[in-house]
């Protein structure tokens, strides 16, 4: 079936794409304002966009209350003010806590405290990381890209924290991905997926494919 996005409402485009582009990784975006008030919000419009420099991107929607769309969320305001943030990936053991932090908390309420999460100091940026998150990426702002009513945050990763038992070989930077037990987002409702159904498929070269095609 064909859908012409030029004739669809934004909400309908959102429903189609979020139900189809799955699973999407989930990360808390931890920020602080100039007064040191911290904010932690989960995002599934998030991924890695570049390796050199290492750039991550997060799509941030505008604030919405009572069906009325307003200004930027605390996340974007804090990043504009300090130019630093931390992305903490969500694992199975913290899925419920992630759901709590997704609620509509006011700027003076601490999402980490409400969700029973403990903060730990970062090394190279001011905002803290979530202590028990198995992966935390310390980032500095690379660029804010306006996209209609939304803002795409591009951050340069300057440091990374990995839980010790998930590192197979520190010298060679080998990670036990399965041991991270990360979760992904399905659709726009309450559906999530565990990363425990892995299909191993070695990469092939073009010459091998040609031989198979030609029966040689």
C-alpha positions in Angstrom: 0.0 0.0 0.0 1.3 3.5 -0.9 1.2 6.4 1.5 1.9 9.9 0.2 3.3 11.7 3.2 2.5 15.1 1.6 -1.2 14.3 2.2 -0.9 12.8 5.7 -1.1 14.5 9.1 2.2 14.5 11.2 0.6 12.1 13.7 -0.3 9.6 11.0 3.2 9.8 9.5 4.6 9.2 13.0 2.4 6.1 13.5 3.4 4.5 10.2 7.2 5.0 10.6 7.5 4.2 14.3 5.6 1.0 13.7 7.9 0.0 10.9 11.4 1.2 11.7 12.0 -1.2 14.6 13.6 -2.0 16.9 15.0 1.4 17.9 17.6 1.7 20.7 16.5 3.6 23.8 18.8 5.9 25.8 18.3 8.4 28.6 19.6 11.8 27.7 20.9 13.2 31.0 21.4 17.0 31.1 21.9 19.8 33.7 20.8 23.4 33.6 23.1 26.3 34.7 21.9 26.0 38.3 22.8 22.3 38.4 19.2 21.0 38.2 19.5 17.7 36.3 17.0 16.2 33.8 16.8 12.6 32.5 14.5 11.8 29.6 14.4 8.6 27.5 14.5 8.8 23.7 14.1 6.1 21.0 14.6 8.6 18.2 18.4 8.0 18.7 21.3 6.4 16.9 24.9 6.6 15.9 25.5 8.7 12.7 29.2 9.0 12.3 32.4 7.2 13.5 35.1 9.8 12.9 34.2 12.0 14.6 31.9 9.8 16.6 28.5 11.5 16.3 25.2 10.5 17.9 21.9 12.0 17.0 18.7 12.4 19.0 15.4 13.7 17.7 13.7 16.0 20.4 10.0 16.8 20.1 8.6 20.1 21.5 7.0 20.3 24.9 3.3 19.3 24.9 0.8 19.8 27.7 -2.9 19.4 27.5 -2.7 18.8 23.8 -1.0 22.1 23.3 2.5 22.2 21.7 4.7 24.7 23.4 8.4 25.5 23.5 11.5 23.3 23.7 11.7 20.6 26.4 14.2 21.0 29.3 16.5 18.6 27.5 17.1 20.9 24.6 17.2 24.1 26.8 19.9 22.5 29.0 22.0 21.4 26.0 21.8 24.9 24.6 22.9 26.4 27.9 25.8 24.0 28.7 26.6 22.2 25.5 27.1 18.9 27.3 25.0 15.7 27.9 25.3 12.0 28.6 23.5 9.2 26.8 22.8 6.2 29.0 21.4 3.1 27.3 18.5 1.2 28.8 18.8 -2.5 29.8 16.2 -5.0 30.8 16.7 -4.4 34.5 16.0 -0.7 34.1 13.0 -0.9 31.7 10.5 -0.1 34.5 12.6 2.9 35.6 12.8 4.2 32.1 9.0 4.1 31.9 8.8 6.2 35.1 11.2 8.8 33.7 9.1 9.1 30.6 6.2 10.6 32.6 5.5 14.4 32.3 7.6 15.6 35.3 7.9 19.3 36.0 11.3 21.0 35.6 11.9 21.1 39.4 11.2 17.3 39.8 14.2 14.9 39.6 13.3 12.1 37.3 16.2 10.0 38.5 15.0 10.2 42.1 11.4 9.4 41.2 12.6 6.3 39.3 14.9 5.1 42.0 18.0 5.6 39.8 21.4 6.7 41.2 23.6 9.2 39.4 27.4 8.8 39.1 29.9 11.5 38.2 31.0 11.8 34.6 34.7 12.3 33.8 34.8 14.8 30.9 31.4 16.5 31.0 29.4 18.1 33.8 26.1 16.2 33.7 26.2 12.9 35.5 25.6 9.4 34.1 23.2 6.8 35.4 25.3 4.5 37.6 23.8 1.2 36.7 23.3 1.8 33.0 25.6 -0.7 31.2 26.6 1.9 28.6 27.1 5.7 29.0 28.3 8.0 26.4 29.7 11.4 27.5 29.0 14.0 24.8 29.6 17.6 23.8 27.3 19.4 21.5 28.2 19.2 17.9 25.2 20.9 16.3 21.5 21.6 16.9 19.5 21.1 13.7 16.0 22.7 13.5 13.5 20.2 11.9 10.1 21.8 11.8 8.7 21.8 15.4 11.5 19.4 16.5 15.2 19.8 17.1 17.8 17.2 16.2 20.7 17.1 18.7 24.0 16.0 17.3 26.6 15.2 19.9 30.3 14.3 19.7 31.1 11.4 22.0 34.2 12.2 24.0 34.2 9.3 26.5 32.4 6.0 27.1 31.6 4.0 30.2 31.0 0.2 29.8 30.1 -2.1 32.7 33.2 -4.1 33.5 31.7 -7.6 33.0 30.6 -6.6 29.5 34.1 -5.9 28.2 35.7 -9.0 26.8 39.1 -7.5 25.9 39.8 -3.9 26.9 43.0 -3.7 24.8 41.2 -4.7 21.6 37.9 -2.9 22.5 35.8 -6.1 22.3 32.4 -5.9 23.9 30.0 -8.7 25.0 27.0 -7.1 23.4 24.6 -9.9 24.5 25.6 -9.4 28.1 24.5 -5.7 28.0 20.9 -7.0 27.8 19.7 -3.8 26.1 16.1 -3.2 25.1 14.6 -1.7 21.9 11.4 0.2 21.2 8.6 -1.2 19.0 6.0 1.2 17.6 4.7 4.1 19.5 2.9 2.3 22.3 4.2 0.1 25.1 5.9 -2.5 23.1 9.6 -3.3 23.7 12.0 -6.1 22.6 14.9 -7.9 24.3 18.0 -8.4 22.2 18.2 -12.1 22.9 17.3 -13.6 19.5 20.5 -13.2 17.5 21.1 -14.4 14.0 24.8 -14.8 13.1 25.5 -14.1 9.4 29.1 -13.8 8.3 29.7 -11.1 5.7 30.6 -12.3 2.2 32.6 -10.7 -0.5 31.4 -10.0 -4.1 33.5 -12.7 -5.6 31.9 -15.4 -3.4 28.4 -14.2 -4.3 29.2 -14.3 -8.0 30.5 -17.9 -7.7 27.3 -19.0 -5.9 25.2 -17.2 -8.5 27.0 -18.9 -11.4 27.1 -22.3 -9.7 30.9 -22.5 -9.5 
